[in-house]
Amino acid sequence: MQQLTPVELADWLSRTDGEKPLLLDVREAWEYSHCHIEDSVHVPMQAVPGRITEWEEDAPIIAICHHGARSLQVAHFLEQHGFKQVYNLSGGVDAWAKTVDHAMPTY
């Protein structure tokens, strides 16, 4: 599992070549509805174990939460279940809002 900064993720998402990652937002529904990164998929942390068969083990997955702690746990879980390209968004959506998308609401 690797850490990815918001700036690194923004650079990755802006590229027109290469595979786009799955942006897996593991926060609660109220958090996701308040703010989220465009094109992210909302799967609350507790629902991840029941949904892992939906994702390809070799595809890049970026785990996202508010500050990066819950997503770190999910990233470790995914690695333990055979996923090869797992990243944790350092600082979560809070850091994303502060460094990449200044218009994103924070909480």
C-alpha positions, 0 to 999 in steps of 0.5 A: 500500500502506498500513500498518495498526496492530493497533488499527486492524485490530481496529476494522475487524474489529469493525465489522458493516458494510462488507466484511471484509478477507482476512487473509493470513498469509504466515508459515511453517507452524510460525509459523502453528500457534503463533499466528495472528489468527482467520479469517486465511488461511495462505499462506506467502510463497513460495506467494503468487505461485501463489495470486494468482488466488484473490483479487479485485483490488478486495477489501481484503487485509491482509498479516500476518507476525511483525513486518511485514517479509515481509508488507510484501514481499508487499503490494508484490508484490500491488500490482505485480500489480494489487491495489488495497486492500493493507495491511500489518499494522505490527508483525505478529502480535507487535504484535497480541499485545502491543496487541490479544490479550494471550492470544495466544502470542508467539515 
